[in-house]
């Protein structure tokens, strides 16, 4: 493609900077906590129809979803929670590209801890604030606007572009899994998940677990005759920490050089007893384990079971009353594509062209829906997005406007180069 045409595409993005910011602000202003995604999905679908894309919007068949090996148990179904694939049909002869992102976000409570309304989409110091600004409405917006601005620049693509906007990512990833089940795939994919504009061929996995501890009951006056579940629970916490230390020291992956950051294995919740003046004879501990690509997912689970059993066998009470380990809630496998895959190389080259910098090529320190596209969808997918993993899910979540605009430019040129014109 001539430099004049490339410049025209970038100029089109720059000329629409204010409109791009306003579009993202509108997306952020629509509350879309997981389970309540209808309004944001309808807005996004309507916008893509208005710019001339063919939009398929459907609700997941929960019973059919349960038959898939990638399904994980969830507590509610998908009525009034549609997924979207919008297609920009090419003229033929080019490679297809699937752009994946989610619009659901984590809860905000009553807004406590926020400097402003979490849905305000306010701007300060070159940043747009609000729940979902980083994770990952800015990524979704960069996909939609990249296609819109290519059309505005008069570009006729050869390959098809599929914009996949899904729900339920924060709980299960089933929106993307159902996209695969529906038959959508492409020659490659780009996920707009939070990456700080790093090019990420991999994502970690995440395993949630809970450990139930049973102590020996006693009355509060005769508490010395009981065995405190809090004391037992503290031993469980120490055992989980030992497992983390072992994993950090032994599990290696070239895209995750800092194992301590990448492999958390922690207890995040510890609930014991049920009354201030009653002896605490039960406890429930909840936590999570991070995994890296190449690990045996089920084997990691078993390592936790074995570690707790080993600890319990050395305790005079727990050897006969062992804690019960259960794996409940979020359960995502790690995933990767080769660092030398063409889509990784292309996004890296375009990033350098747009910014004048060499890209950081690393693994995402968070789970991502790419696991479904890579494992089941025959769509090798790289992660590249403007949001920061460090600020996602935080109070006063934000995205840099400059990074957002950069992401649109990188997406536009990547689409052009991949699909051809």
C-alpha positions as CSV (number, residue, x, y, z in Angstrom):
1,X,0.0,0.0,0.0
2,X,1.4,3.4,-0.9
3,X,2.5,5.8,1.8
4,X,-0.1,8.3,0.7
5,X,-2.9,5.9,1.4
6,X,-1.5,4.9,4.7
7,X,-1.2,8.5,5.6
8,X,-4.8,9.1,4.5
9,X,-6.0,6.4,6.9
10,X,-4.1,7.8,9.8
11,X,-5.2,11.3,9.0
12,X,-8.8,10.1,9.0
13,X,-8.3,8.8,12.5
14,X,-6.8,12.1,13.7
15,X,-9.6,14.1,12.0
16,X,-12.2,12.1,14.0
17,X,-10.4,12.2,17.4
18,X,-13.2,14.1,19.1
19,X,-15.8,11.8,17.7
20,X,-13.8,8.8,18.8
21,X,-13.6,10.1,22.3
22,X,-17.3,10.9,22.4
23,X,-18.1,7.4,21.1
24,X,-16.1,5.8,23.9
25,X,-17.7,8.1,26.5
26,X,-21.1,7.0,25.4
27,X,-20.1,3.3,25.7
28,X,-18.7,3.9,29.2
29,X,-21.8,5.8,30.3
30,X,-24.0,2.8,29.7
31,X,-23.9,0.5,32.8
32,X,-23.1,-3.0,31.7
33,X,-22.2,-5.1,34.7
34,X,-22.1,-8.8,33.8
35,X,-25.7,-10.0,33.6
36,X,-27.0,-6.6,32.5
37,X,-25.5,-6.3,29.0
38,X,-28.6,-5.7,26.9
39,X,-28.4,-1.9,26.7
40,X,-24.8,-1.7,25.7
41,X,-25.1,-4.5,23.2
42,X,-28.1,-2.9,21.6
43,X,-26.2,0.4,21.3
44,X,-23.2,-1.2,19.8
45,X,-25.2,-3.2,17.4
46,X,-27.2,-0.2,16.3
47,X,-24.0,1.8,15.7
48,X,-22.5,-0.9,13.6
49,X,-25.7,-1.2,11.5
50,X,-25.6,2.5,10.9
51,X,-22.1,2.4,9.5
52,X,-23.1,-0.3,7.0
53,X,-22.1,-3.6,8.7
54,X,-24.1,-6.8,8.6
55,X,-25.0,-7.5,12.2
56,X,-25.8,-10.9,13.7
57,X,-27.1,-10.6,17.2
58,X,-28.3,-13.6,19.1
59,X,-28.9,-15.1,22.6
60,X,-26.9,-18.1,23.7
61,X,-28.8,-21.4,24.1
62,X,-27.7,-22.3,27.6
63,X,-28.6,-26.0,27.3
64,X,-26.6,-26.3,24.0
65,X,-23.7,-24.5,25.6
66,X,-23.5,-27.0,28.4
67,X,-22.7,-29.7,25.9
68,X,-19.4,-28.1,24.9
69,X,-16.2,-29.2,26.6
70,X,-15.2,-25.6,27.1
71,X,-18.3,-24.9,29.2
72,X,-17.9,-23.9,32.8
73,X,-20.8,-24.0,35.3
74,X,-22.6,-20.6,35.8
75,X,-25.6,-19.7,37.9
76,X,-27.7,-17.9,35.4
77,X,-28.6,-18.1,31.7
78,X,-28.4,-15.8,28.7
79,X,-31.9,-14.4,28.1
80,X,-31.7,-10.7,27.0
81,X,-27.9,-10.9,27.0
82,X,-27.1,-11.0,23.3
83,X,-23.7,-11.6,21.5
84,X,-22.8,-9.8,18.4
85,X,-20.8,-10.5,15.2
86,X,-20.8,-7.6,12.7
87,X,-19.3,-8.4,9.3
88,X,-17.6,-6.0,6.9
89,X,-17.7,-8.1,3.8
90,X,-14.6,-8.0,1.6
91,X,-14.5,-8.1,-2.2
92,X,-12.7,-11.5,-2.1
93,X,-9.2,-12.9,-2.3
94,X,-8.0,-11.6,1.1
95,X,-7.4,-13.1,4.5
96,X,-10.2,-12.8,7.1
97,X,-9.7,-11.2,10.5
98,X,-11.8,-11.5,13.7
99,X,-11.7,-8.7,16.2
100,X,-12.9,-9.9,19.7
101,X,-13.9,-7.9,22.7
102,X,-16.4,-7.9,25.6
103,X,-18.7,-5.1,26.9
104,X,-19.5,-6.6,30.3
105,X,-17.7,-5.1,33.3
106,X,-17.3,-5.9,37.0
107,X,-19.6,-4.3,39.6
108,X,-19.0,-0.9,41.1
109,X,-21.0,-1.3,44.3
110,X,-22.5,2.1,45.3
111,X,-19.5,3.9,43.8
112,X,-17.6,4.0,47.1
113,X,-13.9,4.7,46.5
114,X,-14.5,6.5,43.2
115,X,-13.7,10.2,42.7
116,X,-16.7,10.5,40.4
117,X,-19.7,8.5,39.2
118,X,-18.3,5.3,37.8
119,X,-20.4,5.8,34.7
120,X,-19.5,9.5,34.2
121,X,-16.9,8.9,31.5
122,X,-15.3,12.1,32.7
123,X,-12.1,13.4,31.2
124,X,-9.1,14.6,33.2
125,X,-5.5,15.0,32.3
126,X,-5.9,13.2,29.0
127,X,-7.7,10.2,30.5
128,X,-11.2,9.0,30.2
129,X,-12.5,7.6,33.6
130,X,-15.2,5.1,34.3
131,X,-15.9,1.4,34.8
132,X,-15.0,-0.4,31.6
133,X,-12.8,2.4,30.2
134,X,-9.8,0.1,30.3
135,X,-11.4,-3.3,30.5
136,X,-12.4,-3.2,27.8
137,X,-14.8,-0.8,26.1
138,X,-11.8,1.2,24.7
139,X,-10.6,-2.0,23.0
140,X,-14.1,-2.7,21.5
141,X,-14.4,0.9,20.4
142,X,-11.0,0.7,18.7
143,X,-12.2,-2.2,16.6
144,X,-15.4,-0.6,15.5
145,X,-13.9,2.8,14.7
146,X,-11.0,1.3,12.8
147,X,-13.4,-0.3,10.4
148,X,-15.6,2.8,10.2
149,X,-12.6,5.0,9.4
150,X,-11.3,2.6,6.8
151,X,-14.7,2.9,5.1
152,X,-14.6,6.7,5.5
153,X,-11.2,6.7,3.8
154,X,-12.6,4.9,0.8
155,X,-10.7,1.6,1.4
156,X,-12.1,-1.5,-0.2
157,X,-10.9,-4.5,1.7
158,X,-10.4,-8.0,0.1
159,X,-10.8,-10.1,3.2
160,X,-13.8,-10.1,5.6
161,X,-13.6,-8.4,9.0
162,X,-15.7,-9.8,11.8
163,X,-16.2,-7.6,14.8
164,X,-17.2,-9.9,17.7
165,X,-18.6,-8.1,20.7
166,X,-19.5,-10.5,23.6
167,X,-21.0,-10.7,27.1
168,X,-20.2,-12.7,30.2
169,X,-16.4,-12.5,29.8
170,X,-15.9,-11.5,33.5
171,X,-17.6,-14.7,34.7
172,X,-17.1,-17.4,32.1
173,X,-16.1,-16.3,28.7
174,X,-19.1,-18.0,27.3
175,X,-19.9,-15.2,24.9
176,X,-16.8,-16.0,22.9
177,X,-17.3,-19.7,23.3
178,X,-20.8,-19.4,21.8
179,X,-19.3,-17.3,19.0
180,X,-17.2,-20.3,18.1
181,X,-20.2,-22.7,18.5
182,X,-22.1,-20.5,16.1
183,X,-19.5,-21.2,13.5
184,X,-17.6,-17.9,13.3
185,X,-13.9,-18.1,12.6
186,X,-11.2,-16.3,10.7
187,X,-7.7,-16.7,9.4
188,X,-6.5,-14.8,12.5
189,X,-7.9,-12.7,15.4
190,X,-7.0,-9.7,17.5
191,X,-8.4,-9.4,21.0
192,X,-8.6,-5.8,22.3
193,X,-8.1,-6.9,25.9
194,X,-6.0,-4.7,28.2
195,X,-2.4,-4.9,27.2
196,X,-1.0,-1.3,27.6
197,X,-0.4,-1.5,23.8
198,X,1.9,-4.4,24.2
199,X,1.6,-7.2,21.7
200,X,0.7,-10.3,23.6
201,X,0.6,-13.8,22.0
202,X,-0.3,-15.4,25.3
203,X,-2.5,-15.1,28.4
204,X,-2.4,-16.8,31.7
205,X,-5.0,-19.1,33.1
206,X,-7.0,-18.6,36.3
207,X,-8.4,-21.2,38.6
208,X,-10.8,-20.3,41.5
209,X,-11.0,-22.6,44.5
210,X,-12.5,-22.9,48.0
211,X,-11.3,-24.9,51.0
212,X,-13.7,-25.9,53.7
213,X,-12.2,-26.4,57.2
214,X,-13.9,-28.2,60.1
215,X,-12.7,-27.7,63.6
216,X,-13.9,-29.2,66.9
217,X,-16.9,-27.4,68.4
218,X,-16.9,-26.2,71.9
219,X,-18.8,-23.7,74.1
220,X,-17.1,-20.4,74.6
221,X,-16.5,-21.0,78.3
222,X,-14.9,-24.4,77.4
223,X,-13.2,-23.1,74.3
224,X,-9.9,-24.8,75.3
225,X,-11.7,-28.1,74.6
226,X,-12.4,-27.1,71.0
227,X,-10.1,-26.8,68.0
228,X,-10.4,-23.4,66.3
229,X,-11.1,-23.4,62.5
230,X,-9.3,-20.1,62.4
231,X,-6.1,-21.7,63.6
232,X,-6.6,-24.5,61.2
233,X,-7.3,-22.0,58.4
234,X,-4.1,-20.2,59.1
235,X,-2.3,-23.5,58.4
236,X,-4.1,-23.7,55.1
237,X,-3.0,-20.2,54.2
238,X,0.6,-21.1,54.9
239,X,0.3,-24.3,52.8
240,X,-1.1,-22.3,49.8
241,X,1.8,-19.8,50.2
242,X,4.2,-22.7,50.1
243,X,2.6,-24.0,46.9
244,X,3.0,-20.5,45.4
245,X,6.6,-20.3,46.4
246,X,7.2,-23.7,44.8
247,X,5.4,-22.7,41.6
248,X,7.3,-19.4,41.3
249,X,10.6,-21.2,41.7
250,X,9.9,-24.0,39.2
251,X,7.3,-22.9,36.6
252,X,9.0,-21.1,33.6
253,X,7.7,-19.5,30.4
254,X,9.7,-17.1,28.2
255,X,6.8,-14.6,27.9
256,X,6.5,-14.5,31.7
257,X,10.0,-13.8,33.0
258,X,8.6,-12.4,36.3
259,X,7.0,-15.5,37.7
260,X,6.1,-13.9,41.0
261,X,3.8,-11.4,39.2
262,X,2.4,-14.0,36.8
263,X,1.7,-17.0,39.1
264,X,-0.3,-15.8,42.0
265,X,-1.6,-18.6,44.2
266,X,-3.4,-16.9,47.1
267,X,-6.2,-17.1,49.6
268,X,-8.3,-14.0,48.9
269,X,-11.1,-14.6,51.3
270,X,-11.2,-16.2,54.8
271,X,-14.5,-16.5,56.6
272,X,-14.7,-18.3,59.9
273,X,-17.3,-18.8,62.6
274,X,-20.7,-17.2,62.6
275,X,-21.1,-15.2,65.8
276,X,-18.9,-12.9,68.0
277,X,-19.5,-14.9,71.2
278,X,-19.4,-18.4,69.7
279,X,-16.4,-20.6,69.2
280,X,-15.3,-20.7,65.5
281,X,-15.5,-24.4,64.5
282,X,-15.9,-23.9,60.7
283,X,-14.0,-21.8,58.1
284,X,-14.3,-21.3,54.4
285,X,-11.3,-20.1,52.5
286,X,-11.4,-18.9,48.8
287,X,-8.6,-18.2,46.5
288,X,-7.2,-18.5,43.0
289,X,-4.2,-19.9,41.1
290,X,-2.6,-18.4,38.0
291,X,-1.2,-20.7,35.3
292,X,1.0,-20.2,32.2
293,X,0.6,-21.7,28.8
294,X,1.9,-25.2,28.5
295,X,0.9,-26.3,32.0
296,X,-1.4,-29.2,32.7
297,X,-4.5,-27.3,33.9
298,X,-6.0,-30.3,35.7
299,X,-2.5,-31.1,37.1
300,X,-2.3,-27.7,38.7
301,X,-5.6,-28.3,40.4
302,X,-4.3,-31.6,41.7
303,X,-1.2,-30.0,43.0
304,X,-3.3,-27.9,45.3
305,X,-5.3,-30.9,46.4
306,X,-2.1,-32.8,47.1
307,X,-0.6,-29.9,49.0
308,X,-3.5,-29.5,51.3
309,X,-3.6,-33.2,51.9
310,X,0.1,-33.2,52.7
311,X,-0.4,-30.4,55.2
312,X,-3.4,-32.0,56.8
313,X,-1.6,-35.4,57.2
314,X,0.9,-33.6,59.5
315,X,-1.8,-32.1,61.8
316,X,-3.1,-34.2,64.7
317,X,-6.7,-33.0,64.1
318,X,-6.8,-32.5,60.3
319,X,-5.3,-35.9,59.5
320,X,-8.6,-37.4,60.6
321,X,-10.7,-34.3,59.6
322,X,-9.1,-33.2,56.3
323,X,-10.1,-29.9,54.6
324,X,-12.3,-30.3,51.5
325,X,-10.9,-28.6,48.4
326,X,-13.4,-27.6,45.7
327,X,-13.0,-25.9,42.4
328,X,-15.9,-23.5,41.9
329,X,-16.4,-20.3,39.9
330,X,-14.0,-18.9,37.3
331,X,-11.9,-21.5,35.5
332,X,-9.9,-20.4,32.5
333,X,-7.1,-22.2,30.8
334,X,-3.9,-20.4,29.7
335,X,-3.4,-20.0,26.0
336,X,-0.9,-18.9,23.5
337,X,0.0,-18.8,19.8
338,X,3.6,-18.8,18.4
339,X,5.5,-15.5,18.9
340,X,6.5,-15.8,15.2
341,X,2.9,-16.1,14.0
342,X,2.1,-13.7,11.1
343,X,-0.6,-11.9,13.0
344,X,1.9,-11.2,15.8
345,X,4.5,-10.0,13.4
346,X,2.1,-7.8,11.5
347,X,0.6,-6.0,14.6
348,X,4.2,-5.5,15.9
349,X,5.3,-3.9,12.6
350,X,2.3,-1.6,12.4
351,X,2.8,-0.6,16.0
352,X,6.3,0.5,15.2
353,X,5.1,2.3,12.1
354,X,2.5,4.3,14.1
355,X,4.5,5.1,17.2
356,X,8.2,4.9,16.1
357,X,8.8,2.5,19.0
358,X,9.6,-1.2,19.2
359,X,6.6,-3.1,20.7
360,X,6.8,-4.9,24.0
361,X,6.1,-8.5,23.2
362,X,4.9,-10.3,26.4
363,X,2.3,-12.5,27.9
364,X,-0.9,-11.0,29.4
365,X,-1.0,-11.3,33.1
366,X,-4.7,-12.1,33.1
367,X,-7.0,-14.6,31.5
368,X,-8.6,-13.8,28.1
369,X,-11.2,-15.2,25.8
370,X,-8.4,-15.9,23.3
371,X,-8.4,-19.4,24.9
372,X,-11.6,-20.3,23.1
373,X,-10.6,-18.9,19.7
374,X,-7.2,-20.6,19.9
375,X,-8.4,-24.0,21.2
376,X,-11.8,-24.4,19.6
377,X,-12.3,-21.7,17.0
378,X,-9.3,-22.4,14.7
379,X,-8.6,-18.6,14.9
380,X,-5.1,-17.9,16.2
381,X,-5.5,-14.7,18.1
382,X,-3.1,-12.1,19.5
383,X,-3.9,-9.6,22.3
384,X,-3.5,-5.9,21.7
385,X,-5.5,-3.2,23.4
386,X,-5.2,0.4,24.8
387,X,-6.3,-0.4,28.4
388,X,-4.0,-1.2,31.3
389,X,-4.2,-4.5,33.2
390,X,-2.8,-2.6,36.2
391,X,-5.9,-0.3,36.4
392,X,-8.6,-2.6,35.2
393,X,-11.1,-3.5,37.9
394,X,-9.8,-0.7,40.1
395,X,-11.7,2.3,41.5
396,X,-11.1,5.3,39.2
397,X,-10.4,3.0,36.3
398,X,-9.3,5.0,33.2
399,X,-7.8,4.8,29.7
400,X,-5.3,7.2,28.2
401,X,-6.9,9.0,25.2
402,X,-3.6,9.0,23.4
403,X,-3.3,5.2,23.8
404,X,-6.9,4.8,22.6
405,X,-6.3,6.8,19.5
406,X,-3.0,4.9,18.9
407,X,-5.0,1.6,19.1
408,X,-7.5,2.8,16.5
409,X,-4.6,3.6,14.1
410,X,-2.8,0.3,14.7
411,X,-6.1,-1.6,14.2
412,X,-6.9,0.3,11.0
413,X,-3.5,-0.4,9.4
414,X,-3.4,-4.0,10.7
415,X,-6.8,-4.7,9.2
416,X,-5.7,-3.2,5.9
417,X,-2.5,-5.1,5.8
418,X,-4.0,-8.4,6.9
419,X,-7.1,-8.4,4.7
420,X,-5.6,-6.6,1.7
421,X,-7.2,-4.1,-0.5
